[in-house]
């Protein structure tokens, strides 16, 4: 007498890797798209400082908006990394992980640069005269001098 045989249980380790061709194609496509978007963000920031008036001093806009946009691209790359790991596409996973690291370093460097620029643009503390002087005249008019 033959007993019925149960079907094999689901085995998550039996998942196969993604095919190499589509994996490489997705990796290259995502890299090109991210580089183009990041170049566009950089071009917008550079264009903010261009002026055609020779007498005017060129001054760039703050980096905050561009850095937030670049961080959003990094977040999408992080999401693509997670998806690539899930579907076992190693080329895409490694390339997107690399882009996440590069974008993270660029955003941190940008915030550091903006903080430095903010500190440079603050006016230097200036001495305004003796404390307590009413009119700036002689020492007999200053409260600290006993006058």
Backbone torsions as a table, in degrees:
resi	resn	phi	psi	omega
1	UNK	NA	126.1	179.6
2	UNK	-95.8	131.3	177.9
3	UNK	-89.5	149.8	177.7
4	UNK	-66.9	144.6	-179.2
5	UNK	-101.4	131.9	179.9
6	UNK	-73.6	146.4	176.5
7	UNK	-66.8	152.9	-178.9
8	UNK	-63.0	143.9	178.9
9	UNK	-71.5	157.3	178.4
10	UNK	-66.0	129.0	-179.7
11	UNK	-120.1	110.4	-177.8
12	UNK	-67.8	-25.2	-179.4
13	UNK	-74.9	-10.3	-179.2
14	UNK	-83.6	1.4	179.4
15	UNK	-64.9	141.4	-180.0
16	UNK	-96.3	161.4	176.8
17	UNK	-70.5	158.1	174.0
18	UNK	-70.0	154.7	177.4
19	UNK	-63.7	148.4	-175.1
20	UNK	-68.6	-39.9	-178.1
21	UNK	-59.9	-55.7	177.7
22	UNK	-63.8	-30.6	178.5
23	UNK	-64.3	-48.9	179.3
24	UNK	-65.5	-40.8	178.7
25	UNK	-61.4	-43.1	177.6
26	UNK	-65.4	-39.8	179.7
27	UNK	-62.9	-46.9	-179.0
28	UNK	-67.0	-42.9	179.6
29	UNK	-61.4	-44.1	178.8
30	UNK	-66.3	-40.6	178.4
31	UNK	-62.2	-44.7	179.7
32	UNK	-63.2	-43.8	-179.8
33	UNK	-62.9	-43.7	-179.6
34	UNK	-66.5	-41.5	179.0
35	UNK	-64.4	-39.7	178.1
36	UNK	-65.1	-42.5	179.3
37	UNK	-66.2	-43.2	178.8
38	UNK	-65.6	-36.9	176.1
39	UNK	-65.7	-37.4	176.2
40	UNK	-64.3	-41.5	177.7
41	UNK	-62.9	-43.6	177.6
42	UNK	-63.5	-40.0	179.6
43	UNK	-64.8	-37.3	177.6
44	UNK	-63.9	-41.4	179.4
45	UNK	-67.1	-42.9	179.2
46	UNK	-64.9	-39.9	179.9
47	UNK	-65.5	-24.9	179.3
48	UNK	-67.8	-22.2	-179.0
49	UNK	-99.3	-2.1	-179.4
50	UNK	-81.4	138.5	175.0
51	UNK	-141.3	144.5	179.1
52	UNK	-99.4	4.7	177.0
53	UNK	-90.2	114.6	-177.1
54	UNK	-67.2	-21.1	-178.2
55	UNK	-85.4	-18.4	-176.8
56	UNK	-86.7	145.3	174.9
57	UNK	-84.9	129.9	178.9
58	UNK	-74.9	130.0	178.1
59	UNK	-135.6	125.3	-178.8
60	UNK	-75.5	152.9	173.3
61	UNK	-69.2	167.6	175.6
62	UNK	-65.5	150.9	-177.0
63	UNK	-82.9	-7.7	-170.8
64	UNK	-55.0	-49.3	-178.5
65	UNK	-64.0	-41.8	179.3
66	UNK	-66.9	-36.4	179.6
67	UNK	-70.0	-35.3	176.1
68	UNK	-65.5	-41.6	177.9
69	UNK	-63.1	-42.1	178.2
70	UNK	-65.7	-37.1	177.5
71	UNK	-65.8	-34.0	175.8
72	UNK	-64.9	-40.2	176.1
73	UNK	-62.8	-40.5	176.8
74	UNK	-63.4	-37.2	176.7
75	UNK	-65.2	-40.3	176.4
76	UNK	-65.8	-36.6	176.8
77	UNK	-66.4	-36.2	176.6
78	UNK	-65.4	-40.5	176.5
79	UNK	-63.6	-42.1	178.1
80	UNK	-64.0	-35.1	176.7
81	UNK	-62.7	-45.3	-179.3
82	UNK	-63.5	-41.5	178.9
83	UNK	-65.6	-41.6	-179.7
84	UNK	-64.4	-37.3	176.5
85	UNK	-65.9	-40.5	-178.3
86	UNK	-63.6	-39.5	-178.1
87	UNK	-93.9	8.6	177.8
88	UNK	57.4	56.3	174.9
89	UNK	-114.1	88.5	-170.6
90	UNK	-66.2	-35.2	-178.7
91	UNK	-65.4	-45.5	178.9
92	UNK	-66.4	-41.0	-179.6
93	UNK	-61.5	-46.2	-179.5
94	UNK	-68.1	-41.6	-178.8
95	UNK	-67.9	-39.0	178.5
96	UNK	-71.8	-34.6	174.3
97	UNK	-62.8	-39.8	176.2
98	UNK	-62.8	-43.0	179.2
99	UNK	-65.0	-37.0	177.1
100	UNK	-60.8	-44.5	-179.9
101	UNK	-64.8	-44.4	-179.4
102	UNK	-63.9	-43.8	-179.3
103	UNK	-67.4	-38.8	178.3
104	UNK	-61.9	-43.7	178.3
105	UNK	-64.6	-41.5	-179.8
106	UNK	-65.1	-41.3	179.8
107	UNK	-67.0	-43.3	178.0
108	UNK	-64.0	-40.0	177.0
109	UNK	-65.9	-37.5	178.2
110	UNK	-65.0	-42.6	177.3
111	UNK	-64.9	-37.9	176.8
112	UNK	-64.4	-43.2	178.0
113	UNK	-62.3	-43.0	-179.1
114	UNK	-65.8	-39.5	177.1
115	UNK	-63.3	-40.7	177.6
116	UNK	-63.7	-43.4	179.0
117	UNK	-63.7	-37.5	178.0
118	UNK	-64.7	-39.1	178.7
119	UNK	-69.0	-36.1	-179.5
120	UNK	-69.4	-35.1	-176.5
121	UNK	-79.4	-13.7	178.5
122	UNK	-66.7	138.7	178.9
123	UNK	-67.6	144.0	179.5
124	UNK	-71.3	144.8	177.9
125	UNK	-63.5	135.1	-177.5
126	UNK	-117.4	146.2	177.4
127	UNK	-81.3	124.6	-175.8
128	UNK	-103.8	7.6	178.6
129	UNK	115.5	-176.2	-177.4
130	UNK	-70.0	138.1	-179.0
131	UNK	-71.3	131.7	175.7
132	UNK	93.7	-2.2	178.7
133	UNK	-75.2	137.1	-176.3
134	UNK	-88.9	-44.9	-175.4
135	UNK	-120.4	-4.4	-179.4
136	UNK	81.8	11.2	-178.1
137	UNK	-81.3	-140.9	-176.9
138	UNK	-71.3	176.0	-176.7
139	UNK	-70.9	-17.9	179.7
140	UNK	-73.2	-13.5	179.3
141	UNK	-94.3	-6.0	-175.6
142	UNK	-90.6	136.8	-179.0
143	UNK	-66.8	-35.1	-178.7
144	UNK	-73.5	-22.6	-178.2
145	UNK	-86.9	0.1	177.8
146	UNK	90.2	4.6	-175.9
147	UNK	-89.1	NA	NA
